[in-house]
Amino acid sequence: MKEPKRQAESQRPKLDVARMQPDLPLGDAVFRVLRRALQDGVWRPGDRLREEEVARELNVSRTPVREALGRLQSKRLIEPGGAKGLVVRALDLGEILELYAMREILEGAAASLAAQHASSSEIDSLADINAAFRKPEIDAAEMARLNRLFHDTIVRAARNRYLQIALEELQDGIALLGDTTFSIAGRGATAHDEHHAILAAIAARKAEAAGEAARTHIREALRQRLKLSQGVELAR
């Protein structure tokens, strides 16, 4: 697979210092900030994580940063990159297929439970989020953000803490996928229609239909992911 494009350091978003939780041991607080930064795309596959840079941004010593980076490495989110130090790793094809297989199961379960438990305000929020996909000025990064917000809202509406924890863990793998599939022409429109099917089933309190609509959405997302991966290979 072609090496992912790296962000210019000057263009990389800063770490969200506001996420530092003072009630946690410093190593844990730094780990949570870095893990969330990976999930939010602050770093992408192939990007280098510099211990001294992270320490400076978070205004902490290098010791808790080193501890946090070690934990990220143990979770296989980052890996040694030779002379480059630690870099964000990319998933291979087998890992992508495994990831989407679990997404299909878990996202389907979340939609099914949301059809049983979602409040009226949560259903309205889902409708508002999906409507934003139709704005003409929207770009791929914003569609990716809205997509995650749509799915996060469904997970909260499912009212199942164990499912929420499992999907949060899955976000680690999603962070390693690289470029968003919303960079593919037309994907925003098809995702909007798939979201609409999920939303309609949730609003109608049809749990089985909501689960199937969510699974269909993830299967199509996988198809687009493989198309994107193939395009990277062909461009190599």
C-alpha positions as CSV (number, residue, x, y, z in Angstrom):
1,M,0.0,0.0,0.0
2,K,1.3,3.5,-0.9
3,E,2.7,5.4,2.1
4,P,0.0,7.8,3.2
5,K,0.4,11.5,2.7
6,R,1.7,13.3,5.8
7,Q,0.4,16.6,7.1
8,A,2.8,19.5,7.1
9,E,3.7,20.2,10.7
10,S,2.6,23.8,10.4
11,Q,-0.8,22.6,9.3
12,R,-1.4,20.0,12.0
13,P,-4.1,21.0,14.5
14,K,-2.8,21.6,18.0
15,L,-3.6,19.1,20.7
16,D,-6.7,20.0,22.8
17,V,-5.2,20.9,26.1
18,A,-8.7,21.4,27.5
19,R,-9.1,17.6,27.4
20,M,-6.5,17.2,30.1
21,Q,-8.3,15.9,33.1
22,P,-6.7,17.2,36.3
23,D,-8.3,14.5,38.5
24,L,-6.3,11.7,36.6
25,P,-2.7,10.7,37.1
26,L,-0.7,12.7,34.6
27,G,0.3,9.7,32.5
28,D,-3.4,8.7,32.1
29,A,-4.4,12.2,31.2
30,V,-1.8,12.5,28.5
31,F,-2.7,9.1,27.1
32,R,-6.4,10.1,26.8
33,V,-5.5,13.3,25.1
34,L,-3.2,11.6,22.6
35,R,-5.7,8.7,22.0
36,R,-8.4,11.2,21.3
37,A,-6.1,13.2,19.0
38,L,-5.5,10.1,16.9
39,Q,-9.2,9.4,16.7
40,D,-9.9,13.1,15.7
41,G,-7.3,12.9,12.9
42,V,-4.7,15.2,14.5
43,W,-2.2,12.7,13.3
44,R,-2.7,10.4,10.3
45,P,-1.0,7.1,9.3
46,G,2.7,7.7,8.6
47,D,2.9,10.8,10.8
48,R,5.6,11.0,13.4
49,L,4.9,11.6,17.1
50,R,7.6,13.7,18.7
51,E,7.9,13.3,22.5
52,E,9.3,16.8,23.0
53,E,6.7,18.4,20.8
54,V,3.8,16.7,22.7
55,A,5.3,17.7,26.0
56,R,5.7,21.3,24.9
57,E,2.1,21.5,23.6
58,L,0.6,20.0,26.8
59,N,3.0,21.8,29.1
60,V,4.1,18.7,30.9
61,S,7.4,16.9,31.3
62,R,8.5,14.2,28.8
63,T,8.1,11.4,31.4
64,P,4.2,11.2,31.2
65,V,4.4,11.6,27.4
66,R,6.8,8.7,27.2
67,E,4.5,6.6,29.3
68,A,1.5,7.6,27.1
69,L,3.4,6.8,23.9
70,G,4.3,3.4,25.3
71,R,0.6,2.7,26.0
72,L,-0.3,3.7,22.4
73,Q,2.4,1.5,21.1
74,S,1.2,-1.5,23.2
75,K,-2.3,-0.9,21.6
76,R,-0.6,-1.0,18.2
77,L,-1.7,2.5,17.3
78,I,1.8,3.6,16.8
79,E,5.0,1.8,15.9
80,P,8.7,2.3,15.5
81,G,9.5,4.1,12.3
82,G,13.3,3.6,12.1
83,A,15.2,6.8,12.3
84,K,11.9,8.7,12.4
85,G,11.1,7.3,15.9
86,L,7.4,6.5,16.5
87,V,4.9,6.9,13.7
88,V,1.2,6.3,13.4
89,R,0.7,2.9,11.8
90,A,-1.6,2.0,8.9
91,L,-3.9,-1.0,8.7
92,D,-3.3,-3.7,6.2
93,L,-6.1,-5.2,4.1
94,G,-6.8,-8.1,6.5
95,E,-7.1,-5.6,9.4
96,I,-9.5,-3.4,7.4
97,L,-11.8,-6.3,6.6
98,E,-11.8,-7.4,10.3
99,L,-12.5,-3.9,11.4
100,Y,-15.5,-3.5,9.2
101,A,-16.8,-6.9,10.1
102,M,-17.0,-5.7,13.7
103,R,-18.3,-2.3,12.7
104,E,-21.2,-4.0,10.9
105,I,-22.1,-6.1,14.0
106,L,-21.8,-3.3,16.5
107,E,-23.3,-0.4,14.5
108,G,-26.2,-2.7,13.6
109,A,-26.8,-3.5,17.3
110,A,-26.6,0.2,18.1
111,A,-29.2,1.2,15.6
112,S,-31.5,-1.6,16.7
113,L,-31.3,-0.5,20.3
114,A,-31.6,3.2,19.4
115,A,-34.9,2.3,17.7
116,Q,-36.1,1.1,21.1
117,H,-34.7,3.8,23.3
118,A,-34.0,7.1,21.4
119,S,-35.7,10.2,22.7
120,S,-37.5,12.6,20.4
121,S,-34.7,15.2,20.8
122,E,-32.1,12.6,19.7
123,I,-34.2,11.7,16.6
124,D,-34.4,15.4,15.8
125,S,-30.6,15.7,16.2
126,L,-30.0,12.8,13.8
127,A,-32.3,14.5,11.3
128,D,-30.4,17.8,11.7
129,I,-27.0,16.2,11.3
130,N,-28.1,14.3,8.2
131,A,-29.6,17.4,6.6
132,A,-26.2,19.1,6.9
133,F,-24.9,16.5,4.4
134,R,-26.9,18.2,1.7
135,K,-25.2,21.7,2.1
136,P,-23.5,22.5,-1.2
137,E,-20.4,24.0,0.4
138,I,-19.6,20.9,2.6
139,D,-16.2,19.3,2.1
140,A,-14.9,15.7,2.8
141,A,-13.5,16.6,6.2
142,E,-16.8,18.1,7.3
143,M,-18.7,15.1,6.0
144,A,-16.5,12.8,7.9
145,R,-17.1,14.9,11.1
146,L,-20.8,14.8,10.6
147,N,-20.8,11.1,9.9
148,R,-19.0,10.4,13.2
149,L,-21.4,12.7,15.0
150,F,-24.4,10.9,13.4
151,H,-23.1,7.5,14.6
152,D,-22.1,8.8,18.0
153,T,-25.6,10.1,18.5
154,I,-27.0,6.7,17.7
155,V,-24.7,5.0,20.1
156,R,-25.7,7.3,22.9
157,A,-29.4,6.7,22.0
158,A,-28.8,2.9,22.3
159,R,-28.5,3.3,26.1
160,N,-26.0,0.5,26.4
161,R,-22.7,1.3,28.1
162,Y,-21.0,-1.9,27.1
163,L,-21.8,-1.3,23.4
164,Q,-20.5,2.3,23.8
165,I,-17.2,1.1,25.2
166,A,-16.8,-1.5,22.4
167,L,-17.4,1.1,19.7
168,E,-15.1,3.6,21.4
169,E,-12.4,0.9,21.2
170,L,-13.2,0.5,17.6
171,Q,-12.5,4.2,17.0
172,D,-8.8,3.4,17.6
173,G,-8.8,1.2,14.5
174,I,-10.9,3.7,12.4
175,A,-8.2,6.3,13.2
176,L,-5.7,4.2,11.3
177,L,-7.6,4.0,8.1
178,G,-6.1,7.2,6.6
179,D,-8.0,9.3,4.0
180,T,-11.8,9.5,4.5
181,T,-14.0,7.7,1.9
182,F,-15.9,11.0,1.6
183,S,-13.1,12.1,-0.7
184,I,-14.7,9.8,-3.3
185,A,-17.1,11.7,-5.6
186,G,-20.7,11.0,-4.7
187,R,-20.1,9.3,-1.4
188,G,-21.7,12.1,0.6
189,A,-25.0,11.8,-1.3
190,T,-25.1,8.0,-0.9
191,A,-24.2,8.2,2.8
192,H,-27.0,10.7,3.3
193,D,-29.5,8.3,1.8
194,E,-28.1,5.4,3.9
195,H,-28.3,7.6,7.0
196,H,-31.9,8.5,6.1
197,A,-32.9,4.9,6.0
198,I,-31.4,4.3,9.4
199,L,-33.1,7.4,10.8
200,A,-36.5,6.5,9.3
201,A,-36.4,3.1,10.9
202,I,-35.3,4.5,14.3
203,A,-38.0,7.1,14.2
204,A,-40.6,4.4,13.3
205,R,-39.3,2.3,16.2
206,K,-38.5,-0.6,13.9
207,A,-35.5,-2.2,15.6
208,E,-34.9,-4.9,13.0
209,A,-35.1,-2.5,10.1
210,A,-32.8,0.0,11.8
211,G,-30.2,-2.7,12.4
212,E,-30.3,-3.9,8.8
213,A,-30.1,-0.4,7.5
214,A,-27.0,0.3,9.6
215,R,-25.4,-2.9,8.5
216,T,-26.1,-2.0,4.9
217,H,-24.5,1.4,5.5
218,I,-21.3,-0.2,6.9
219,R,-21.1,-2.7,4.1
220,E,-21.2,0.1,1.6
221,A,-18.6,2.0,3.6
222,L,-16.3,-1.0,3.3
223,R,-16.9,-1.1,-0.5
224,Q,-15.9,2.5,-0.7
225,R,-12.9,1.9,1.6
226,L,-11.6,-0.9,-0.6
227,K,-12.2,1.3,-3.7
228,L,-10.1,4.0,-2.1
229,S,-7.4,1.5,-1.1
230,Q,-7.3,0.1,-4.6
231,G,-6.9,3.6,-6.0
232,V,-3.9,4.2,-3.7
233,E,-2.4,0.9,-4.9
234,L,-2.9,1.8,-8.6
235,A,-1.5,5.2,-8.1
236,R,1.7,3.8,-6.6
